[in-house]
Amino acid sequence: MTKEQIFEFIRNNPVFAMATAEDGKARVRMMNVYRADENGIIINTGENKDVHRQLQANPEVELCFFNTDEDKHIRITGSVEVVEDPSLKKEIGDDYQFLKKWVDSAGYDVLVVYCLKNGKATIWTMETNFKPKEYIQL
């Protein structure tokens, strides 16, 4: 797959599992991608969430996107960084209706936006299960 095909796969399968670490223990949760393109993979969380605290302590993550119809998943490893862009926070808050009430009452500063740039992707399917891993630099 090319980088653009990977970004397209992510956009078509925006719900993913994200692994972080806390006190030497793995933590994983389901998240939703806001945007994925050449500029990076954009995700968001709340400043009060455990995941935000974990990412502040250790920004290394692994993301896993899956499509059941294709029986394919893409794992991406890399480091996230906070994006300080008030207009992007407003855009996310406006696009995700479930956040609207929260940001309307608390303000957009409670929303934390992260970007994973320059990640490394590997693709898994049943057909490639026993082959050596190949990595694609994003």
Backbone torsions as a table, in degrees:
resi	resn	phi	psi	omega
1	MET	NA	149.2	174.7
2	THR	-88.6	169.6	176.2
3	LYS	-58.2	-45.1	-178.4
4	GLU	-64.2	-37.6	176.6
5	GLN	-64.7	-36.2	176.8
6	ILE	-65.5	-46.3	178.3
7	PHE	-61.8	-37.9	177.0
8	GLU	-64.4	-42.6	177.1
9	PHE	-58.1	-44.3	179.9
10	ILE	-63.6	-45.9	180.0
11	ARG	-62.2	-33.7	178.5
12	ASN	-80.8	-16.3	-179.4
13	ASN	-134.2	67.4	-168.8
14	PRO	-74.4	-14.3	178.2
15	VAL	-87.4	129.8	-173.9
16	PHE	-144.7	164.1	173.0
17	ALA	-97.1	134.8	177.5
18	MET	-121.1	127.1	177.7
19	ALA	-101.3	134.7	173.2
20	THR	-129.5	-175.3	176.3
21	ALA	-134.8	148.1	176.5
22	GLU	-147.6	122.1	-179.1
23	ASP	53.8	39.8	178.5
24	GLY	75.1	7.7	179.8
25	LYS	-112.9	138.7	177.7
26	ALA	-70.9	142.2	175.3
27	ARG	-131.1	136.9	179.4
28	VAL	-138.6	144.9	176.5
29	ARG	-154.3	160.8	177.0
30	MET	-85.0	139.5	-179.0
31	MET	-135.3	179.3	178.6
32	ASN	-131.7	132.5	177.3
33	VAL	-77.7	137.0	173.3
34	TYR	-88.5	-43.3	-178.3
35	ARG	-152.4	147.3	176.3
36	ALA	-145.0	117.3	178.5
37	ASP	-162.2	-168.6	-178.1
38	GLU	-57.1	-21.5	-179.8
39	ASN	-84.6	-7.2	178.1
40	GLY	127.5	-180.0	178.4
41	ILE	-106.5	118.2	-175.3
42	ILE	-100.5	127.2	175.2
43	ILE	-132.3	167.4	178.2
44	ASN	-143.8	158.7	176.8
45	THR	-152.9	-175.3	178.0
46	GLY	-102.1	150.3	-179.7
47	GLU	-64.7	-19.5	-179.6
48	ASN	-91.7	0.8	-174.4
49	LYS	-87.3	149.1	176.4
50	ASP	-57.7	-39.8	-177.4
51	VAL	-61.0	-37.6	178.0
52	HIS	-63.6	-46.0	178.3
53	ARG	-60.9	-42.0	179.5
54	GLN	-64.7	-41.9	-179.7
55	LEU	-69.3	-30.9	176.3
56	GLN	-67.6	-36.8	179.7
57	ALA	-77.6	-34.6	-177.5
58	ASN	-151.8	102.8	-175.3
59	PRO	-79.5	3.3	178.4
60	GLU	-76.4	129.1	-177.3
61	VAL	-136.2	165.1	164.5
62	GLU	-131.8	131.8	178.4
63	LEU	-110.0	142.3	178.6
64	CYS	-131.7	115.4	179.2
65	PHE	-105.1	140.2	-175.1
66	PHE	-136.9	142.4	173.8
67	ASN	-128.0	115.0	-176.3
68	THR	-69.4	-35.1	-179.3
69	ASP	-63.2	-37.5	179.6
70	GLU	-91.9	-8.6	-174.8
71	ASP	49.2	51.2	-175.6
72	LYS	-135.3	139.3	168.5
73	HIS	-131.9	152.4	179.1
74	ILE	-121.1	125.0	176.6
75	ARG	-105.8	135.0	-179.1
76	ILE	-127.5	124.8	176.3
77	THR	-109.4	148.7	178.4
78	GLY	168.6	-168.6	-177.1
79	SER	-119.8	135.3	178.3
80	VAL	-98.4	155.4	174.6
81	GLU	-136.1	150.4	178.9
82	VAL	-70.2	139.4	176.0
83	VAL	-107.4	114.4	178.5
84	GLU	-95.1	84.8	-178.4
85	ASP	-139.0	97.3	-178.3
86	PRO	-55.6	-35.3	-179.3
87	SER	-68.7	-35.5	176.8
88	LEU	-68.3	-40.6	176.1
89	LYS	-58.9	-44.8	179.5
90	LYS	-63.8	-42.2	178.8
91	GLU	-59.2	-47.0	179.7
92	ILE	-63.8	-46.8	179.6
93	GLY	-59.7	-36.6	179.0
94	ASP	-76.1	-34.6	-178.3
95	ASP	-75.2	-34.5	-179.2
96	TYR	-97.0	99.7	-176.3
97	GLN	-59.1	-32.0	-179.2
98	PHE	-66.4	-18.3	177.1
99	LEU	-90.7	-18.4	-170.3
100	LYS	-53.8	-50.7	-177.5
101	LYS	-62.1	-40.1	-178.6
102	TRP	-65.1	-51.9	-178.4
103	VAL	-71.4	-28.6	175.8
104	ASP	-64.6	-35.7	-178.1
105	SER	-87.9	-33.1	-174.3
106	ALA	-106.6	-15.6	-177.1
107	GLY	94.1	161.0	-176.3
108	TYR	-72.1	-13.5	179.9
109	ASP	-67.3	-17.9	177.6
110	VAL	-75.3	-14.3	179.2
111	LEU	-90.1	128.9	178.1
112	VAL	-115.8	127.7	-178.3
113	VAL	-108.4	134.1	178.0
114	TYR	-121.1	152.2	176.1
115	CYS	-131.5	132.6	171.8
116	LEU	-103.4	115.2	177.5
117	LYS	-114.0	152.6	174.4
118	ASN	57.6	35.2	176.3
119	GLY	-71.5	171.3	178.9
120	LYS	-122.5	122.9	-175.0
121	ALA	-108.6	146.4	170.3
122	THR	-134.6	144.7	-175.4
123	ILE	-111.7	137.7	179.3
124	TRP	-124.4	134.3	169.6
125	THR	-140.1	168.7	177.0
126	MET	-60.5	-38.2	-178.2
127	GLU	-66.8	-31.1	-177.5
128	THR	-101.6	7.7	-173.4
129	ASN	-51.9	-39.3	-174.3
130	PHE	-104.1	3.9	177.7
131	LYS	-83.6	156.2	175.1
132	PRO	-60.9	146.1	179.1
133	LYS	-66.9	140.9	171.5
134	GLU	-115.2	142.4	-177.6
135	TYR	-116.1	143.1	177.2
136	ILE	-118.7	122.2	178.2
137	GLN	-77.9	127.4	-179.0
138	LEU	-95.2	NA	NA
